[in-house]
């Protein structure tokens, strides 16, 4: 198989390194021409994944179309808000001379404005001939790049044997990949957990302790399952790697940019200032607004999500948000 990874942040670079180590022809295409030249010269990504040398066979592309013409699967590692334009940049997706079979989102968020999931955006721009889906789960870019053990979920609307072949190609002795056809489940789990990672960072930053964190994660999981099933996902998906696994990894990881963003908000920084301070995109910030709008549209109650929305967009103080959550009417656990 030939692979193309579009976007050379930490996660895109890590996946490209991993695929090349697996022995597959892989091209990493940064979004900026200047960055491509830097990567080609240094043979590592000093800006986003320093210290990880590129395998000799990993190619760096300066232009998207030539890389796409020869690849079987393309991975999009761009921010969710720029996914549609990145797809447009490829163009001619149904060109009969290409061998492209599928597009896989590595980004974790909804498209602002439309509130569409990544697989829906890719399908709109690329057409029904191209399978779309996700590679997601608890994954720290550096750990994947250096080969520390981990596991992820691969969800695409492919025929089962083809999906299994792709799953086997991505897997290695250090990365175990599970396949699924529940696109809504893996899509929602992969981006909603970023909202709860912000909540965890705020809780930790305010010094609420382990009991509060455990309660927050448990009730966050409940919200995730409720919304996911309402939107058509399967309940069991949310107890897998792209749901529970990713929630724990992102909310507990010291490396989590969403959790670190929450820590800054808890310290008194305004959300906009804290977001601007991050070198990488805080997907949970935009996802909070998108999911809030989705929940209002379908009239589903999501108390934690709603409080985070009020903190990030309406100026509510984190301590007041906690007081309001704790003061909700007591009820039976479900």
Protein Blocks (a to p, Z undefined) as FASTA:
>chain_A
ZZddehjafklmmmmmmmmmnopacddddfbfklmmmmmmnopafklmghiacdfklccd
fbfklmmmmpmbdcdfbdfklmmmmmmmngomlgmkbccfbdcdfbdcddehjlpafklm
mmmmnojklccdddedjddfklmmnopacdddddddddfklmmmmmmmmpcfkbccdddf
blklmmmmmmmmmmmmmmmmmmmmnonojmlmmmmmmmmmmmmmmmmmmnopafklmmmm
klmmmmmmmmmpmklmklmmmmmmmnopafklmmmmpmbdcfklmmmmmmmmmmmmnopa
cfklmmmmmmmmnopafklmmmmmmmpccdddZZ
